[in-house]
């Protein structure tokens, strides 16, 4: 233990752990398991099977989230609705990558960079999003800008934000649907930053830091 107070302040001084002790304890509590279907809590197994079916494997971030059955089931439920909505897969990946960058989640940026390129989004547009710029494609640009604005403004859009999005050819229904995509990715972004899972080999070339 160490004290940071001067002798004349000792009456009010509270002892605190040494810095090395704090670092050790933080490392101890911030280490999260990355579950497989076999090791996951029983109530998480169905969600992991669904993700394995969708991706052909279980992403490390999902394995980490599976520590909480409530969170992993919330994630798969939301993403099921999102991917069954009105947006195309490239449009969804545009929003998801934008959200990951805006929320500064390194794992999710690499993951969604891989998926965005796989969905055929031009590499220049993908790089623009990674650099916090709007993609050149008008619709991708409108989606990316709206998603970033929703996060940065905590949902408090002004009339111009809405007008710009609608003016790009979208509807009010589409605008509200973007909120669903943002909500889904908030789970992975926050969980990814908390659990800090390792990148799989296929995502490593797209590694990103805030």
LUMKOL-756597 format. One line per 10 residues: number of its first residue (from 1); their letters; for each residue z negated, y, x negated of C-alpha. Coordinates in steps of 0.001 Angstrom, whole numbers, plus 524288, in hexadecimal, padded with zeros to 5 digits. Example, Ala and Ser with C-alpha at 12.3 -4.5 7.8 and 13.67 -1.06 7.14 Angstrom:
BEGIN
1	AS	7E188:7EE6C:7CFF4; 7E41C:7FBDC:7CA9A .
END
This chain:
BEGIN
1	XXXXXXXXXX	80000:80000:80000; 8023D:80DF6:7FBAE; 7FE1E:81B74:80021; 806D2:82767:8005D; 7FC1A:8318C:802C5; 7F52F:83A92:7F977; 7E682:83882:7F6D9; 7E2A5:843E1:7FFB5; 7EA77:83DBF:80AD0; 7E482:83035:80A2E .
11	XXXXXXXXXX	7DC71:8322B:81672; 7E938:83274:81E29; 7F0D4:82917:815AF; 7F624:81C2C:81ACD; 7F952:81195:81108; 80713:80C5F:81187; 80DAF:80094:80B69; 81485:80260:7FE81; 8233D:8044C:7FF56; 825CB:7F6D8:7F9A4 .
21	XXXXXXXXXX	81D8C:7F0C9:8046A; 8250E:7F818:80EEE; 831FC:7F38D:8094D; 82D64:7E578:808C6; 8289D:7E599:816D4; 83501:7EC01:81BD3; 83D4E:7E18F:8156B; 834C2:7D709:81B42; 8360F:7DBE5:8292D; 8443C:7E04E:82890 .
31	XXXXXXXXXX	849C8:7D2FD:8252A; 85022:7CD26:8314B; 855AF:7BF60:83297; 86408:7BD20:835A6; 863BF:7B219:83F79; 86D30:7A71C:841D5; 86DFE:7A08F:84F12; 864CD:7961A:84A05; 85A6E:79F5F:844E1; 85AEF:7A9AF:84F9A .
41	XXXXXXXXXX	850DC:7AA9A:85A7B; 854DD:7A1F2:865D5; 857B1:7AD7F:86EBE; 86111:7B339:864A0; 86948:7A706:862A6; 8727D:7A909:86E36; 875E1:7B6C7:869BD; 878B0:7B216:85BF1; 88179:7A755:8613D; 888FC:7B18A:868F9 .
51	XXXXXXXXXX	88AC5:7BA00:85CE2; 88EEA:7AE59:854C1; 8992C:7AB41:85F09; 89E02:7B94F:85F0C; 89EBA:7BB48:85041; 89FD6:7AD72:84B1D; 89300:7AF85:843DB; 88612:7B676:845DD; 885ED:7C3D1:83F3B; 879DC:7C5F6:836FC .
61	XXXXXXXXXX	875FF:7D195:83F3C; 875AA:7C8ED:84B55; 86D8A:7BEEC:8440F; 863CA:7C99C:840D7; 86396:7CEF8:84EB3; 86114:7C13C:853E0; 85313:7C276:84F10; 85120:7C970:85C17; 85682:7C1E5:867D0; 8556D:7CE3B:8700B .
71	XXXXXXXXXX	85DD8:7D60D:8669E; 86840:7CBBD:8640D; 869D5:7C910:87298; 86AEB:7D79B:8753D; 87557:7D88A:86ABA; 87DCD:7CD72:86FBA; 87C9F:7D21E:87DC8; 880FB:7DFE3:87A77; 88BFE:7DB9A:87192; 890DB:7D212:87BD5 .
81	XXXXXXXXXX	8924A:7DD68:8854A; 8984A:7E658:87B17; 8A2B6:7DCB1:876E4; 8A5D7:7D9CB:8851B; 8A7DF:7E829:88863; 8B3B7:7F118:888EE; 8B4F8:7F42C:87A75; 8BDC8:7EC70:8715D; 8B7C1:7E59B:865A7; 8BD13:7EFCC:85C1F .
91	XXXXXXXXXX	8B712:7FA7F:86489; 8AA05:7F36B:864EC; 8AA08:7F19F:85635; 8AD14:80009:85480; 8A0CB:80371:85C14; 89874:7F8FB:8557F; 89C7A:7FD30:847D5; 89A06:80B73:84B3A; 88C8D:80810:8506A; 88925:8004E:84439 .
101	XXXXXXXXXX	88CF3:80BB1:83B71; 88603:815C5:843DB; 879A7:80D72:8440B; 87B10:80AC8:8355E; 87A49:7FBEB:8368B; 8809C:7F68D:82A42; 881C4:7E888:82F11; 8881F:7EC7C:83BF3; 891C2:7F59D:83524; 896AC:7EA95:82C66 .
111	XXXXXXXXXX	896EC:7E0F8:837BD; 89E7C:7E9EB:840EB; 8A79C:7EE79:83625; 8AB95:7E041:83496; 8AD55:7DE87:84342; 8B472:7EB8D:8450C; 8BE7C:7E7FB:83AB6; 8BFB0:7DA69:84091; 8C2B6:7E0AC:84DCD; 8CDD7:7E851:847BF .
121	XXXXXXXXXX	8C7DA:7F5D0:846EA; 8CF29:7FD0D:83C0C; 8C7E1:7FD12:82F28; 8C8B7:80BF3:82E7B; 8C1F5:80D29:83BA5; 8B783:8036C:837B1; 8B4FD:80AF3:82B24; 8B44F:817B5:832B3; 8A98B:8124B:83B5A; 8A228:80D2A:82F76 .
131	XXXXXXXXXX	8A2A9:81B08:82A04; 89DB2:820E2:836D3; 8AB0C:82671:83A59; 8B2FB:82443:846BE; 8BE52:81AAA:845CF; 8CC09:82053:8473C; 8CF87:8180A:85315; 8CC85:82115:85EAD; 8C5A9:816F9:86719; 8BE30:810F0:85BD9 .
141	XXXXXXXXXX	8BAA4:81EAF:857B5; 8B588:82244:8653A; 8AD81:815CB:86618; 8A7DC:81773:8587F; 8A481:825B5:85AB7; 89DFA:822F3:867C2; 895E5:817C2:86236; 8914E:81FDE:856AF; 88E48:82B7A:85F86; 88679:82308:868F7 .
151	XXXXXXXXXX	87DCC:81E51:85DE5; 87C5F:82B57:8570E; 87982:832BB:863AB; 870CF:827FF:86948; 879FE:826DB:874E9; 879A2:8354F:87848; 88841:837AE:87908; 88D1E:8451B:87CB9; 898D0:84817:88556; 8A1F5:8496A:879BC .
161	XXXXXXXXXX	89E35:83BFD:8747E; 8A194:835ED:88196; 8ADF5:83E06:88347; 8B307:83A15:875DE; 8B0E3:82BA2:87891; 8B71A:82C0A:88614; 8C24E:8340F:8808A; 8C59B:828DF:8773F; 8C932:82071:882EF; 8BC33:81A35:88641 .
171	XXXXXXXXXX	8B478:81A52:892FF; 8A674:81D04:896D2; 8A4C9:80E55:89835; 8A94E:80CB7:88A19; 89FA4:816FD:88585; 89444:80FD6:88BAF; 8993E:80305:8861C; 89874:808D6:87874; 889E5:80A5E:87AF0; 8892D:7FBA4:87D03 .
181	XXXXXXXXXX	88FF4:7F944:86FF3; 886DC:802DC:8692D; 87B21:7FC27:86F6C; 87F88:7EECA:86ABD; 881F2:7F341:85CE0; 87502:7FA54:85C41; 86E8D:7ECF4:85C5F; 8764D:7E820:850AA; 87595:7F511:8496A; 866F0:7F68B:84AA1 .
191	XXXXXXXXXX	8643E:7E825:84872; 86D58:7E7E2:83CBF; 8666C:7F349:8366B; 85903:7ED3E:83904; 85C11:7DF3E:834DF; 8662A:7E27B:82A46; 86D69:7D55F:82A47; 8765A:7D1BE:81F00; 884F1:7D3C5:820C5; 88D39:7C79F:8221E .
201	XXXXXXXXXX	897D6:7C5DE:817D6; 8A2C7:7C9BD:82125; 89C3B:7D6BD:8242B; 89819:7DA01:8163D; 8A502:7E0CE:812AF; 8A1FC:7EAA0:81D7E; 89430:7EDD2:818DE; 88FF5:7FBA3:81C75; 88468:80463:81991; 8803E:81086:82122 .
END
